């Protein structure tokens, strides 16, 4: 991992604040199949602990971005980490599925602060193509947390019980909060003038009027939807349809995380050299290949843990290549609104992911087959490829027109 720029916070801190939300998302999933019996409810209700977590993460990002543009990254991030601790405590103490869902929502609202502000902080101190590399390094390193999360969650669920994962998250969140207080300095120092309340309200319409921002955000959203379709369906497929244990799911899920992390580091090495849009086309194409491989596995009736997670490794590698570049492109369209752009792109990413996860879970509940999950994955990856090529075509036109859109529109 390269050294930080002068004035930039240590990358290890950015990794930590970005990782707490994904860790909370993934460490809990192995416990989900057993919770209907614990709370005397159905799997569709338990599925809300995942889908509402994603929805809360998506909506919260709309607020964190422009508020941090106005008041600074540090105070907003600290507030989010405190909320994360509160939500983890509610989840640990929950005695009903309704309270557990509430805890997950609060946990998500707090944890997503790191997702938004980690990207915004990177953009505060690096230019567009360099920020793509740095975002890739940050997400590549932080994916270690969700990589080991399902394995740890599965182990804790089997050996201690589902509450223990919330206790672990309280400890991790407390450590991250303490180091953030001690180490993080404000990186967004030019907040006068345009960052008043009126400008905060105008940030999103301004961004949405920029077609290139819309394309970058859409690419990230649909590529993420392929991954979240897997997250929403794989625990049910592995435990209920394949008859394997939650602990096995957690261990095999490490393959997907390794694939995503490898793609992130690949992007970190090449994004600055090749540029955002070439990396988008490359990454989305690899993801689609992974989805088509899984389709072939289903047609051959060869769905096993190695084939399922092996195909997901390929798709996750492609996501790891393309998603950091899509986010870097989105937050560079208007650098003065990097926080708002990060929040809006994150909203599109998590909102689309939540929708895909919910549809996959509901579809699986009525279809005793893995096909709903596979079709959602392939469909989302296919759309992401089309959008990536659209970004390529749009920026090629800008270059042919002598960069008419200027630096503010982030044309190459």
PyMOL commands that set and color helices and strands:
alter all, ss='L'
color gray80, all
select helices_A, chain A and resi 11-29+32-39+43-46+48-71+73-93+97-125+128-159+163-183+197-208+211-241+246-274+276-299+305-332+335-366+371-400+407-409
alter helices_A, ss='H'
color red, helices_A
deselect
rebuild
show_as cartoon
